[in-house]
Amino acid sequence: MDSMDSRFLLLPIVALTIIQPAQATTYLSIEQAQALMFPRATLTEDFRMLSPAQVAAIEKACDVNVSTNQLRAWKSSTGGWFIADQVVGKHDFIPFAVSLDDNGAVKDVEILEYREAYGSEVTNPKWRAQFAGKSRESPLKLTKDIQNISGATLSSKHITDGVRRLVVTYDLVLAAR
Amino acid sequence: MACVGWSSPMISCLPPVKRAKPLLGTFVSVAVEGLEAELANRAIAGCFDRIAHIHRRMSFQDGASDVSRLNRDAHREPVEVDADTYEVLRLAADISMHSDGVFDITASPALSMASRLGSPGGFPPPDARARWSDIELLPKCSVRFARPLCIDLSGIAKGYAVDQAMDLLGDYEPPQACVNAGGDLGHLGAEAIQVRLDVPLEARTMLPIVEIRNGCLASSGPRRNETPFSELEFVDGAARRIVSPRFVSVLASTCAVADALTKVVMARGTSCSAVLRHYAAHALLNEQLSAWREVV
């Protein structure tokens, strides 16, 4: 890439926690994800309430904890299923969507939203008090959210586990009809 | 990315299109601004297809990947690999040579923690003498190992995947675009983006931010709120010893180079100016609870 520009800045944390207490990025609404994953299809809502026996069977089959008994699934007019779900991320839930083909194989996965707090300390008033009045010293005018973070790589294992759980859920609940 | 400062007011206020998928073992997001939604989605889908291909070929965990096939068989006979895998191996060798072996894909900490990573198994125990120079890149994308060894490409492949996605996005000429694969990121466009460096916040009052435009950034360091410094392993490939971790970010013109050089700076700190200069890169370095230093 040509003409790379970069600069390094140190921003008082308080300035950021006031403007943007948590990292939050919305990628797709459920409707947008459905339109991308099943173009030109009609999706019919087919929500289920999992019975305790079904929850137990799913957990046994995939060794992943089922945190809710609500299954939000849509059947596609072109074959296959769309399921909206969420997994526990580092700080918050991560909503995601999975599309399955007629045989319950994963076609695609989309993250719908990603939220991340800066860490529990920023909600502690005592911790924040030490920065009182410092926000005006900011060398950087933050007019928008900082959308990107760079650091130790975050693992997406929770999502992978969540997808595996939904594949098993399809086998035991949606396909078993 | 905001709608200001662009030359064409016609395209500047199209809303950004952003998507994210779990790939390369992490979260990969692609953001495009200034293109019609349909075109932006087509470009983004192309990026994800490209990245998924790189993921399949270079995964350490997937027993069918090129990396697993090499680790299993390349010490016995030449193994033909995908052109992308070959290119990453070529680039890795180049960086190993210019860093005097500090960067070495045969010395990844992942290899010593293979059980934690979920190794595909089936490969022989690596020869303790094995080095990057034992990887022979033969014609026609064939690769042979001079002795039993294990490679792990997960870091540099992540950077390479970002580079490939950025190349693909470039063909669509978006006014602004950004690809972020778990902190390895590339940006193109007129307006700089701000990236927060994810150092542990405890006892800090200032948040480190990098502004970047038309370039790439990669970071390596301790995980915030998750892993104490001491539990992470970073390896000096030349000295074959575990180095004490620091937080390192590298800015470079490609993400593969930026990612690989984070390992060199991690191992050698401020004494790696020559290799940074060779790749026209520079680094930001933070030791535990000390000040930031810029290495150029």
Interface residues (C-beta under 8 A of the other chain):
Chain A: M1 D2 S3 M4 D5 S6 R7 F8 L9 L10 L11 P12 I13 L16 T25 T26 Y27 L28 L36 K90 F96 V109 E110 I111 Y114 Y118 G119 S120 E121 V122 Q130 F131 K134 L140 L142 T143 K144 I146 Q147 N148 I149 S150 G151 A152 T153 L154 S155 S156 K157 I159 T160 V163
Chain B: M1 A2 K18 R19 A20 K21 P22 L23 G25 T26 F27 S29 A31 N41 K158 M166 C178 N180 G182 G183 D184 L185 G186 L188 A192 I193 Q194 V195 R196 L197 D198 V199 L201 E202 R204 T205 M206 L207 P208 I209 V210 E211 I212 R213 N214 G215 C216 L217 A218 S219 S220 G221 P222 R223 R224 N225 E226 T227 L232 F247 S249 L251 S253 T254 L284 W292 E294
